[in-house]
Amino acid sequence: MQAQPHPPLAAVLTLLQACDLPTRDIQPDQRQGFWSLGPTEQPDGIIGLEVHGGQGLLRSLAVRPECRSQGLARQLLATVTAQAQTLGLTDLYLLTTTAPDYFARQGFTPVARETVPQTIRQCSEFAALCPQSAIVMRLALESA
């Protein structure tokens, strides 16, 4: 199964809400940065990428509970990483309150908030939606 770009906004919002991930700032034009796996209207997993200058913010990796432990998250992450490399991004950042160990196994390393580029710190997920207690992680990318 290959990740599909541009899932319907309603499907993105439904899965994010079911997984208790922030949706307040997602606008219709932002869905262009989302990919999904599974049925179009009710995907098994989704992931988003926000581009901010030469860096990206991994946005909302979510897999339905009944579909976990099947490698879907890894496949979605590989899709976004490849897309980020194609776009020439140098780093991917993310914030997590629940999955730092998973992301560490995927090559992300914790970083101090103050070391994150200003363009990433100003985005709504970083600045307002995720709690200060969220762990910030970074993955250095190689050019495609």
Rosetta blueprint (number, residue, H / E / L):
1 M L
2 Q L
3 A L
4 Q E
5 P E
6 H L
7 P L
8 P L
9 L H
10 A H
11 A H
12 V H
13 L H
14 T H
15 L H
16 L H
17 Q H
18 A H
19 C L
20 D L
21 L L
22 P L
23 T L
24 R L
25 D L
26 I L
27 Q L
28 P H
29 D H
30 Q H
31 R H
32 Q H
33 G H
34 F E
35 W E
36 S E
37 L E
38 G L
39 P L
40 T L
41 E L
42 Q L
43 P L
44 D L
45 G E
46 I E
47 I E
48 G E
49 L E
50 E E
51 V E
52 H E
53 G L
54 G L
55 Q E
56 G E
57 L E
58 L E
59 R E
60 S E
61 L E
62 A E
63 V E
64 R L
65 P H
66 E H
67 C H
68 R L
69 S L
70 Q L
71 G L
72 L H
73 A H
74 R H
75 Q H
76 L H
77 L H
78 A H
79 T H
80 V H
81 T H
82 A H
83 Q H
84 A H
85 Q H
86 T H
87 L L
88 G L
89 L L
90 T L
91 D E
92 L E
93 Y E
94 L E
95 L E
96 T E
97 T L
98 T L
99 A L
100 P H
101 D H
102 Y H
103 F H
104 A H
105 R H
106 Q L
107 G L
108 F L
109 T E
110 P E
111 V L
112 A L
113 R H
114 E H
115 T H
116 V L
117 P L
118 Q H
119 T H
120 I H
121 R H
122 Q L
123 C L
124 S H
125 E H
126 F H
127 A H
128 A H
129 L H
130 C L
131 P L
132 Q L
133 S L
134 A L
135 I E
136 V E
137 M E
138 R E
139 L E
140 A E
141 L L
142 E L
143 S L
144 A L
